[in-house]
């Protein structure tokens, strides 16, 4: 007779938290490469260039000079001062050093934000398709995600669409621009509609600006800069995309009280702050000339235009994304089920992509192609696409 031990189980709050489908695709690609197969890597989401030398040397210098002890869990004061200046200059967000906190990447900041504002049973409105970890971050707070059709909101009105999703349990709105996976960039007018809705219904906005430096036309615009929004917005940033620092786990979040007190608690008891030498690298990254950032953006634009043109050429309809580094074509020509379409492309053409359905129901029928790869890799992918559709 077997005795069941009821205490040997996971915490119930993890019941609805899954693992990333993107990781599963990555593992499949690694397996194929281990078999000696060439795979066209359009599934990823990190910059095509390496971390700049000055940033790397700043971390090395910090280590050599024994800057390896505990730093304040919220971040070193010189770093927070530099972030305050950047936020004022680039984002028109005017805060003090007490309203900025260093995080171990953008995801860490978003995790802390959701844990800070969501209670069990609360609902968060999420524009969809959406970056997959967001659903799990909400679930990890024992809250419920409510998906808002982004394109439907553009067609029918943002406030009208948000109101259709509103319930007495609605607590927050997740606002990501430029969006992953579609590359959509919300206009200032659309951001103003979201802001007005949040103010009218006393909601908190959790803004994700990971791709703020990858907007191809126009300048970055932060919803927290709008009148009445500074007191109800938590904005998360990352060094991963702009500075090619994905593996460094470097980010920061800006928030007013009472949210910052909650953020400090979550950061303190999850990581106790960002690794000290990494903070010196972050400080150096903030000194990167704007011209260098703009040059990388133009390189992404060339990649975007090359890939999108080829996708349309073979009949996979795709609008040029306004931001980020992903194309999100309709692939129903291959199969209406995006998982099946992704599997077909991977097996028959050795092109690795991410099924649109993993980004929510509004992503079905699409595949995400990441073009943050070399031009040669894009050209090879285009060649494989043309052969597949020949």
Secondary structure, DSSP 8 states (H G I E B T S, - for coil): -----TTSS--GGGTT----HHHHHHHHHHHHHHTT---EE-S--S-SS---HHHHHHHHHHHHTT--S---TT--HHHHHHHHHHIIIII-----GGGEEEESSHHHHHHHHHHHH--TT-EEEEEES--THHHHHHHHTT-EEEEEEHHHHHHH-HHHHHHHH--TTEEEEEEESS-TTT-----HHHHHHHHHHHHHTT-EEEEE-TTTT-BSSS----GGGSTTTGGGEEEEEESHHHHT-GGG--EEEE--TTHHHHHHHHHHTTTSSS-HHHHHHHHHHTT--HHHHHHHHHHHHHHHHHHHHHHHHTT------SBTTEE--B-TTT-SSHHHHHHHIIIII-EE-EEGGGG-GGGTTBEEEE--S-HHHHHHHHHHHHHHH-
